[in-house]
Amino acid sequence: EPEVTQTPSHQVTQMGQEVILRCVPISNHLYFYWYRQILGQKVEFLVSFYNNEISEKSEIFDDQFSVERPDGSNFTLKIRSTKLEDSAMYFCASSDQGALNPEAFFGQGTRLTVV
Amino acid sequence: KQEVTQIPAALSVPEGENLVLNCSFTDSAIYNLQWFRQDPGKGLTSLLLIQSSQREQTSGRLNASLDKSSGRSTLYIAASQPGDSATYLCAVREEGTGGFKTIFGAGTRLFVKA
């Protein structure tokens, strides 16, 4: 069964450093997403991406965040200068968003720890 | 703005009990509703997805129902086992300004005692 894969599963970084979280969406999907879950809190929407541009972003997705689809298979989330409060689990998702079945498929997440 | 609420926040039951987890949402204009399982520190495992036109879905000991007009869903777990201990998340898929997105509830933390 096709699945969304995320790498790495766990990343530790120093405050102020840049990090790139990587995702390989399901191959025929065209819509891509990032979500965040701070420990003990809800899973929150960050950004959606379609046709090489951001479709929608939440208030969490400020200027330190960016997304990119650098090639035909990867989808990345970059955090330019990490803060302690960026420590969270980050989930990537993709969907084909057909009107009859707009189901999103989620990856297993990358746990980001900022020290 | 869509809000998804899950009750109870935590639940502890003895092994073998049947139990019901509740989910409510404020805007009934959803495309589907999904139940996930999350083990501590781990990712999301999809359990059941109910399309907006459906009333329920079943998988093994799990049964999820959806009453879209009243903004409610329940997840029924039959004959609970210690291995069912996890956090159960309810999530609705809706269409926003930039396409579809998923809105999650805060989850119900379930503990099944052996």
Interface residues (C-beta under 8 A of the other chain):
Chain A: Y31 Y33 Y35 Q41 K42 V43 E44 F45 S48 Y50 I54 S55 E56 K57 M89 F91 A93 S95 Q97 N101 P102 E103 A104 F105 F106 G107 Q108 G109 R111
Chain B: Y31 N32 Q34 F36 G41 K42 G43 L44 S46 L49 Q51 L89 A91 R93 E95 G96 T97 G98 G99 F100 K101 T102 I103 F104 G105 A106 G107
